[in-house]
Amino acid sequence: MTALEMNAEILRNMSIIAEDEALLKRAARYLRKLVAEKQADDTELSKEEFFARVDESREQARQGKVHRIESKEELRNFLNSL
């Protein structure tokens, strides 16, 4: 479903509950909650940020700036050092 289709569906649903003040209040509370969750998620990256990080990682790998972990013990030691 495209963003345009989702917007149309939301607007159709809103028109159904538009005359019921209690339902509108519930919808508004829920939407505020969703917005707060979205704003609070500092781990979310834009598409551009994500691919910039991928490109940076590829460049580091090309330059040999990588950690090679070849055993479970090495992985355990590396994770414990973080």
N, C-alpha and C positions, 0 to 999 in steps of 0.2 A: 504494500500500500504506500502510495507516495504521500509526501507532506501535504500536498494540495487535497488529496482525497481524505486524509485524516482531519484536516481543518474543516472540510465540508461536513464530515460525520459529526465532529464536535459541535458545529453550528446547528446542525439538524437536531441533535440531542438537546442542545440548549434551548431551541425554540419550543421543544416539547415541555420543558419544565419552567419556561419563562414566566408563567402566571402563578407559580407556586413559590411564594417567598421563602418558605422553609427549605425547600429543595435547592433554591438558588443560594441560600446561605451555606448549606452543606457543600455545594459544589465550590463555592468561593473559598471556604475553609480548606477543602482538599487541594485546590489549585495553589493556594498560598503554601501549603505543606510541601507540595511537589517542587515549587520554586525554591523554597528554603533548602530542600535536599540537593537540588541541582547546584545552587550557589555554594553549598557547604562541601561539595566534592572536589577537593583540591587535587585529586589524582586524575581527574578527567582531562584528557588532552584533545585539542582540536586535531583535525586530520593533518593540517600543516605541521603542527608541533610533533605529532607522532612520526611523520615521515622525515622531519628534520633530525629527530633522534636516531631513526634507522640509518639515515645517511651518515650521521656522525659516527655511529657504531661501525658501519662498514669501513669508513676511513681509518678508524683506530685499528681495526682488524688488518687492513691493508698495510698499515705501518708496523704491524707486529705488536701493538700495544694491547695484548689480550692475556687472559689467565687461562692456561690449559689445565684442565682437571681430568685426570685419567683414571682415577680410582675412587671408590666410595670413601676411603679414608681421607684422601685429598679434599674431596667435596665437604666432608664433615669438618675438617680443620678450617677450610675456607669459610664455611657458614658460621662456625663458632667464633671466627675472628671479626665478624661484622658487628 
